Amino acid sequence: MSRSTSMTLLFLVVAGGRLADGAGAGELPPQAAVVPSSLVETAPSLAPFQHVRFCLRYPADCRPDLTGQGRIDLTDERSDLLDRVNHRVNAAIGPVEKSYTDSVHEGWRIAPLMGDCNDYAVTKRHELLQRGLSAKALRLAVVKTKSEGGHLVLLVATTKGDLVLDNLSDTIVPWQNTDYHWLKLQSATDPRIWHEVKVPRASPESDGKLRVVERPASKR
């Protein structure tokens, strides 16, 4: 990937998550809400059943990371790596709908010839783990799409915000730039544990501090 493409990814990250003090005068109204960089974990949640089976099949991909960094430094080189892996896996796996209720043999698999969103997401995480990125920074996330369908993506925690690697797009974007309803997320300390999440947003209070408020129920 060219340096210009890498810089484009960095621009998307900064544009999606930068604070108001980085904008020019008059670009934002007074007390405009500022979207923070990370989702907020709330109550523990049951792990997706197919992820439990995945961990039995691929235990190395589900080991707790006790020493890794919680965020990767988003250098040009790392941006390039994320973009290459996202694009390559999206191209390598043929899309197919899988029925996990009709066949006990179906499951989440790494690098299948044909697969669904789950296979894309676990394959990307596996490849990035193989490249030495911290497991703490690579977290699977369950979301709901605009059409109310369940979907799995890979959320990468970086020093410039949390980025979404998605089989529905070759473009990597900050999570705030998606139109998904975020449901649950892997724990950073133990990939076998999952948490419900809610989306934080800035409350325009007089002291300017960021507060977490409940997200209204999705109408999609």
N, C-alpha and C positions, 0 to 999 in steps of 0.2 A: 504494500500500500504506500502511496506517495505521502510525502510530508504534509502536503496540502490537505489530504483526506484526514490525517491524524489531527491536524489543527482544527478541521471542521468539527470533529468529535469533541475536542476540548471547548470549542466555542459553544456547542449545544449544551454541554454540561454547565458552563458558566452562565449562559443565558437562561437556563432552566432553574437555576438555584441561587443566583446571586442576590445579595441584599440590596435594599433601597439605596444605601449610600454609594453604590457603584453607578447609579444612573445620573444622567445629566439633570440640571435644574429644570423643573417643570415637567419632567417625564412621568412622575408618579404623583398622585394627589396626596395631600397630607394624611398621615395615619393609614396609608395603604397597607393591606395585609401582606406579610412576607411569608412565603412558603418555606419551611425549614427543609433540611436535607434528608431527613430520615423518617421512616414510619415508626410508630410507637407500639411496642409490644404491650399487650394487656394480659388477659388470662391465658393460662396454659390451654392447649387445644389438642384433640386427638390427632395423631399423625395420619395422613392419608393411608388407607390400608395397603394400597399398592406400593407406597414408599416403605412400609414395614417389610413387605416381600422383597423389594429392591435391596434393602440393607442385608437381608439374608443371602441374597445372590451376590452382592458386591460389598462385602463388609469393609473393604479398604476405603470406600467412598463415604462411609458413615462413621468413621472414627472421630471421636472428639479431638479438637485441636486445643492443646493446653498452652502452647507457646507462640502461636502465630499472631500477627497483627490483625486488629479488627478492621482496618482499612488499608487498601493498597495505595501507594503513591502513584497518582495518575500522571506519569511522565508520558512523553511522546511515544516512547517504546512500549509502554504498557497499553496506551490507547490503541496503538497499532496491533498489538497482540489480541486485545478484546475484539477489535473489528475483524481481524482475520479469522478467529475462531467462530465468531457469530456467523460470518458469511459462509465459511467453509462447511460448517455443520448444516446450515440451512440448505445448502446446495447438495450435500452428500446424502441426506436422508429423504426418501420420497414420502410425501404426505399420504397418510391413510387413516381412516377412522377405525378405532379398535373398540371392541366390546369386552369390557372386563367382567361383566355379569354372565355372559353367555359361554365364556371359555375360561376354565381354570388355568389354562396354559398361557394366557395373555399376561403381560406384566411390563413394567418399565425396563427398558433395555438400553445399554450403551452401544451406540453406533450400529443400529440395525440398518438393513437396506431400506426398509419401509417403517414408518413410525408416526406417532402422534406427538402433540405438544410435550408430553411427558418425556418421551424419548429424546427429543431435541434438547430439552432443558438439562436432563441428567448427563447427556453426552457433552454438552458445553462445560458443565461444571467439572466433569471428569478430565477433560482435556486441559482446563486451566489448572486443576490440581496437579496434573502431570508436568505442567510448565513451572511449577513451584509457587503458585499463588496460594495465599493462606486460605484454609478452609473456613476460617471465621468470616472472611470477606465474601464468600461465595455461598449464597443462600437461595434455596428454592422458595418460590412464593406462589400461593394459590390465589387466583383472581377470578373475577366474574367479568365477562365482556359485555359490550352494549347489547348484544342479543341474548343476554342472560345465560350464556354458556360458561361452564367451568373451564379454566385454562391454567397452565403452569408456565412460569417464566423463571429465568435466573436473574437474581438481583445481586449486583456486584457493588459492595461498599468501597468507595474510593475517597481520597482526600478532597475531591471536588464534588462529592455528593454520591447518591446511590443510582446506579445505572441499570437499565433493563435490557437483557439480551433475550430476544423474542423470535420464535420461528415465523411469526407473521410479518416480520420486517427485518430487512438487512441493516436498518439504521438503528444505532444504539442511542437511546435517549434517557434523560433523567426520569425517574418514576413519576415526577410531578407532571410530565408532558404526556402521559398516557391518559386514556379515558376509562381505565379499568376501575372496578370496585375491589379494593384489596381486602382479602379475607384472612389468610393465615400465612405464617412465615417460619422457616426453620430457625432454631436457636443458633446463635453465633458460637456458643461454647460446646454444643452437642447437636450434631445434625439429625439425630434420631428424635429430638424433642421439637415440638412445634408450638407456636403461640398465635393466638388471635391478634390482630392488629387494628389500629385505627389511625386515621389520617390526621396529623396535627395541622393546625393553621394558626396564623397570627391573629390575636384579638386586638383591635386597635385601641388599646388602653392608653391612658395618659402617661403611664410610666414607660411605655414602649416595650415592655417585656413580652416575650413570646409565651402564650398559654396554649395548652392542649384543650381542644373542645371536641365534643362528640360530633362525628360526621352524620348528617341526616341519612335516613334510610334511602337506598338507591331506588329511583323511580323507573330505572331501565327495565 
